[in-house]
Every structure is written in structure tokens, then in C-alpha cells.
Amino acid sequence: MTATPSTISRTIGQPASDEPSALEFQKSALLTMGVELELQLIDRRTGDLTRGASDLIALVSKKPFPGEVKPEITESMLEISTSIHRSFKPLAAELVAMRDKLVAGADRLDIEVAGGGAHPFQRWYDRQIYDRPRFRHVAGLYGYLAKQFTVFGQHVHIGCENGTQALWLLHQLSTYIPQFIALAAASPYFQGVDTAYDCSRLNSVYAFPLSGRAPFLTDWPAFERFFAKLKALGVVESMKDFYWDVRPKPEFGTIEVRVCDTPLTVERAAVLAAYLQAICRMLLDRPVAPESEDIYLTYNYNRFQACRFGLEGQVINGATGASRALHQEVLTTLDMCRPFASELESTYALDEIERLVRTSGNDARWQRETYQRRHSMAELLLESADLWRGKPVRTRDLVYERVPTLVGKQR
């Protein structure tokens, strides 16, 4: 008989000792999920980023807002966060409601909201740091990297029952991280050029010293000791100082997968979250502990392949040496997850992932095709804003003087 999440939780994820917790991990319902989306604020006349976060947040906060809306590091972006969900449909419905409220507020301010992992032509040095102590601290510590960090990601939280279980799941997911990079890739253009990457955003994140993958620690007390050492050395103050691809969030009782570009639609954001939930459910049905840090032998290489080539990237199995295209990896993983689709109410979401792989492609593909059709980065951005609205593309009157065309060679 197939194990259930409640029986699985008794076989994995139990702390190795009963020593007191210095970094308390709040228990969450297993496999619940939540989504955070970082969004671009766009000038309707030029397609460039605009400083509208403070005004938009103040406006939409005057009335009840589904989920949460809050500032991000620069005034040209903001973040929305859902509440906690157990299944795909309620998550998708809340994201649509949040989008509609945000778009209505943006219309009143005569600006646009858009998804995508990076703005194609914004000048990082024009950005203004949002006036909050945390953001001022980051800007003071990291200098120009803080403004270059005006990139836009989707973060997905998955509920865990304790810290050791969270670390187990974090490491088990390492094999699947390239899939999410490739599926969500939406940042082929950056600083006015085609980067030749499907996902250029993660290159900006990787510049930070505490980025990349989490250390190979397999029980929560060991992680607490690791964190305490770094805090005592003055390297970190909180978990927010880690920019890892996947990190535990003890205050939420989750793991947080951070590698996805913000999709161009909320529907795709919900689909990606449901796919992650399904993979976690599949992994929990196979409670085998990672044998060693060798699971990360090819991690950075596979991560690069996903960023550079998207679903055409070739990933290497570090244990067997076998190499396969990421689109094949996704289809195989979908087959492994489908036995749990009914339980999770995610059949539609898994079907959408398969359609993405077999026919439509990722958002980076749409962005390149749209630029090749329109020959204007501004129009690419404003069509992206229409896509975010869930509406047909509109005719625009643009101010072209400030809008660069693509520099360099198309892929």
C-alpha cells in the first residue's frame, strides 16, 4: 500500500538528538504551499522600469488585499505573497485575485505590472533603493550589487513538520532544481542584449557570497550549530542573509525554492508550485537519506545547463554518468508524480507542465519570439504586461527616444 504523508513523517525527518533549539523550526502541515512573486513596475510610455512601489503599495493597501503586498529592494519592484494552500486550484484563484487588485491599482497610477525574470533594457544605476533599514543595510554592504539585484523571482514554500525533515527534502530536491530553472526561465535579455541564456537572472543572484546551494547538513541541530557559528563570526544576522537556491525557513516551517524566474502569468506560477508539491510528495514516498555530498557533484554544471539552454540543456547524473536533456527529465518526473495527482488535486497542473514541455515552451521562448516579431524591447515589455493582465495584447503609443533596440547577436 502506498504510504501517506502522515506515515512518511514518522520514518524520515526526525531530529538526531533532543538538544534544545536555538533556531526554532515552526511545525507546518506537510506539503502545504505558498508562493511569493517579485514583479516589475513599468512606465506605459517607454516600457522602462518606473519608481512606483511606494505609491502602489499604499493605494492597494487601503482596502483588504488577498494575500500580502510588500516592497522589495528597489522602488521599481514589489512582492506579492499568497496565504497557505493545500492544493492547486485555491492557490491559482488567490493569485488571480491578487493580480486583479494590483492591476486595478496600477491603472489608477498609470503604470503597468509585469512578470519576467529580468527587465530587458533597464539601467541598473538608475534604480532607487527602497527606504527600509534592511534594504539600506544590503545596499551599504554589497554596493552596486544591490541595485543590480533588480531582478524578479518566484519563490515557492513547501510545508515541513520539523527542521530535519526540511533539510532532508532540501537535499533530495537538488536533482530537480535544474528542471525548475528551465521551466520558469524568463530572462533572456538583460541590459539591452540577448544574453544567450534562457535564465540570466540567476547570474545576478550568484554574485552574492552566500548564494548557490546550501551546505550538506542533514539534521537540524547540526544546522543550528552552523548558523550559530556564522552569526558569531558576524557573517549573517538572520536566515534572510542566505541567498541559496533552496533554503529552510524555520520561522515559516518550510523549505523555500528560489530558482524560478517570475513567470509572465500567475497561472504558470501556480502550475510550477503544484509541480514542486507533487515532486515533494513523490520524494516522501521514497524515504531514503542522501548517502553523501556526492549528490552535488554535478549540481553547478547542471544548474548552468538549465540557465543557458533551458529545456534543451543536458544534465548529468553524478552517480551513473548518464546525460539527458532536461525536457526528457521533466517528462520522466511527471510520470513518477502522476500517481499522487489525484490525492493532491493537481492533475491539471501536471498536464500543463507536460504541455509546456511538448508544445509551448518556456517564457524565454515567448520573449524571443515576440522580440523577433516586434523588433522593440519596449513593445516586448508592454506585451508582457498585457499577458500578466490575462488580456489580449493592446495597441500602444510609445515614446521611442528612450527605448534601445537589441544590441548584439540573436540566439
N, C-alpha and C positions, 0 to 999 in steps of 0.2 A: 504494500500500500504506500502511496506517495506521502511523504512526511508533510506536515503542516508547519507554518511559521512558528506556532507555539511550541511544537515538539522540537523543532530545529534549534530554538533558542536555548533549550536545555542541553544540547550536545556541543554547541560551539559558543564562543564569546564569553565564557565565564572567567573572571579575573584570576590570575595565578596566585594571588595572595589576598588576605583580608586587611592589609595595611591601610590606614586612614587616607582619604582622598584629599590631596592639596589642590587639585584641578577637577572639581566635581563634574562628572558627566551626568547630565539630567536624562533620566529614562524617557524614551519616546515609544509610542506604539510602532512596532516593527513594520517597515515598508510603507509607512505614510510618506507623503512627499509634499514639497513646496518649491516654488520657482521664484527666482529673482531675475529681472531683466534690466540691463543698463541701456538707456535709449538716447538717441541723438535728437537735438533740438535744432531745427533747420529754418533759415531765412527763406521765405517764399519767393523772393525776387531773384536770389542768386544761387540758391542751393547750398550755400556755405553754412557752417555752424553759426549759431547765434546765442547770445548770453540771455537765456530766458528762464533758467531753472528756478530762481527765487520767486519770480512773478507767477510762474505756472503752478508751482507747489502751493503758494499762498492762495491762489484762486481756487484750485480743486479741493483744497483742504477746508474751505468754508462750509461745505456740505459733506455728509458721510461719503467716504470713498471706500469701495470694496478693496480689501487688502490694505496695502500701505504704499505711500509715495514719499520719497526722501531724496535729499541731494546726493550727488556724487562729487568727485574731486574737483571738477571744473564746472563753471556756470553754464556750459553748453551741453550738459548731460544731466540725467536724473535716473533714479532707480525705482522700479515698482516691485513689490513683493506680495505674493499670494498668501492666503492662510493655509492651514494644513489640510491635506486631502488624502483620501484612501484610494481614489480611482480617477480615471482619465476624464470622464465627462464633466464632473463638477469642477475639476481644475480648469479645463478648457473654458467652461462657462464663466468662471470668475475672471480669467484672463481677458475674455471678450468684454466683460463689463468694465474692467479696469481700462482697457484700451479705449472704449467708447467715452468714458468720463474724461480721460486725458485728452483725447482728440477734441472733444467739445470745448474744453478749457483752452487748448492751443488755438482753436478757431477764434475765440474771443480776443486772443493776444496777437492774432495774425501771424502765427508761426506754424510750422509743421513738426510732427513727431515721426521718427523713422527707426527701423531696425537696422541690422547690418553690424558687422564686427569692427569696422573702421570707416571713418569718413574718407572719401576718395581723394580730396584735394585740400582739406583744411590745413592751415599753417599752425603747427603746434605752439609756436611762440606767441600767437595771438590769444591764446586761451587765458582765462582768468580763474585763479584758484578760488573755490567756494569758501566763504568766510566761516570756517569752523575750526576749532582747535586741532582736531585730528588731521584735517587736510593741510592746515598751516604747518603742522609738525612734519608731515610727509614731504611737503614741498621744501621745507628747510633742510631735511635730511638728504633727500635724493636729487635736489636741484632740478635741472631741466627734465629729468625722467618723469617728474610729477605731471608736468604739462603734456609730455608725450604719452602719458597714460590716459589720454582722452581716447580710449578705445572702449568697445562695448561688448560685454559678455553676458551669457546666460549661465546662471548658477542653479544647480538642482540639488535639493536637500532630500536625503532618504533617512527616515527614522530608524534608530537603533536602540536596543534595550540597555546596553551598557558600553563602556569605552572599549573594552577588549573586543567585543563583537564588532564595534565600529572599525577598529584597526584591522581586524581580520577581513572585513568586507572591503576596506580601502585597498589592501594589497591584492585581494582577489580580482578587483576591478582593473588592475594595471594592464591586463591583456586587452581589455575592451576600450580603453581610453582613446586609442587611435581611431576607432570607429566613430566616436562622438565628435572628435575633431573634424573628421572628413564629412560626416553627415551634416554638421552645423556650419561648415565653412562658409563665411560670407564677408571676406575681407581681401579680395584680390587686388584692390587698388589702395595705394597709400602715398600721401604727399605728392599726388599728381602723376603717379606712374603705375603701370601694371607690374606688380612685384614678381610675377610668375608663380606666386604661391596662391593656393585656394584660401588659406588662412594665414594672413600676415600678422594678425593681432597678437598671437602668442609670442612673436619675436619681441614685441614691446614688453610683455609681461616677463619674458625670460631675462631681461636686462636687470631685474631686481635680484639682489643676492640671496634672498630667501624664497626663490621660486623653484620650479622643477617638481621633482617628486618628493614625497615625504620620506623620512628615514625609515629603515626597516626595523621597526619596533612592533612587537606582536602582543604585548599586554599593556593594559592601561597604567599600572604602577610604573612600569619602565618609561612610558611616555611622560608621565608626571615628573619623573626624575630628570629626563631630558629637558623638558620645558623649564624646570626649576634652575637647572644649570645655566641655560641660555639667559634666563631672566636675571640671575645673579651676576652674570657677566655683562649685563647691560645691552645684550643683543636684541632682546624682544621685551615688550611690555605686556602683550596680550596675544591671543590666537590670531588677531587681525594682522599681525606683523608677518605671518606666513602667507606667501603667495603660491602655495603648492597647487599642483593640478587637482589633487583631491586632498582635502584636509578634514580632520574631525572638528566638529563644532560642539564642544561639551555643553555650552550654555543652552543650545537648542536640542541636544540629544540626537545629533545627526552626523552623517558624513556629507560633505559638500563637494560636488563635482563641478569644476570651474573652467573646463577647457572649451566649452561651446561658445562660438560667436553668437551674439544675439541674432536670432532668425529674423527674416523680413516680415513674418506674420506671427501672431500669437498662436494660431492653430498649430504651426510647426513647433513652436516652443512647448506646447502641451504634449505633442506626439513624442518629442525627444525625451521629455520627463517620464512619460509612460514606458518608453522603451528601456530607460535606465531602471525603472522599478521592476520591469519584467526580468531583466538580466540579474538584478539582485535577488529576486525570488528564485530564479534558476540556480544561482550560486549557492543559496542557502539550502537547497535540496541536495547539495553535494558537499557536506561539511568536512572538507579536507584542508588541513592547515598548510600554508606555503612552506615548502621544505627549507628554503634558504633565500638569501638575497639574489640568487641567480635568476629569479623571476624577472629581475630588472636588467638582465644582460643586454637585451636589445631594445629597452624601453625608449631611450633617447633617439635611437635610429628610427624606430617605428613611428615615434611622435613626429620626427622630421618628415618622413614619408607622407604622413597624413596631412600635415600642414602644406607641404609643397605640391603634392599631386592629388589631394583629396581622395575620392573613392577609387582612383586608379593607382594609388600608392601601393607599394609592395611591402608587406610586413613579414618579419622573420620570427619564427617560433624559436626562442632561445634554447629550448630543450631538445628539439628534433632537428633544427636547422632548416626546416621546410619554409618556403616562401610562397605567399599567396597574395593576390590582390585584395584590397580592403573591401571591395564590393562583394567578393566571394565570402569573405569573413562575416560580413553582415548577414548575408542570406543563410549561412550556416547557423549563426547565432539565433536568427529568427526561428529556425526550425527547432532549436533547443528550448526556446522560450514559449512556443505556442501551446504546449501542454498546460501552461499556467494562465493563459489569456482569459479563459472563462472565469476563473477564480478572481483575477484582478480586474475584470471588466475592461480589458484593453485590446480586444480583438481588432477594433477599428484602427487603433494607433499602430499596431504591428503591421496591419495591411498598408497603412500609409508609409511606413518605413520601407516596406518592400516596393511600393510604387515609386518612391523617391529613388531607390537604387536602380530599378529596372527601366524607368522611363523619364521622370522629370529632372533628376539630378539635384545637386545641392544648390544653395542660393548663389554661390560664387559663379556657377554656370549661368544662372539667370542674369546676374550682374554683367558678366562679359557679353552675353548675347544682346542685352539691352544697350550697352555702350556701342557695340558694333552696329546696332540698328540706328541709334540716335546720334552718335558721334559727339556727345556732350556729357560731361560728368555732372553738370548741373541738372540736366534732364534725367539722368540716371538716378540722382538723389531724389528728385521730386516724384519720379515714378515709384521709387521705393517707398516714399511717404504715402502715395495712393495705395500701394499694396498693403502697407501697415493698416490703413483705414479699412481694408476689406472692400474697397470701392473700385469701380472702373477708373482707368487712367484718364486724367483730365488734360485739356489743353492749357498751357501756361504762357504767361507773358514774362519773359526772363530778362534780367539785366546782365548781358553777356560780358561787359567790360571786365568784370572781376572774376570771371569763370575761366579757369585754364582748361585746355583740351589735353588729351592724354599725351604724355611725354614718353618716348621710348617704344619698344617693340611689343606688339601684342603677342600673347602666347598662342 
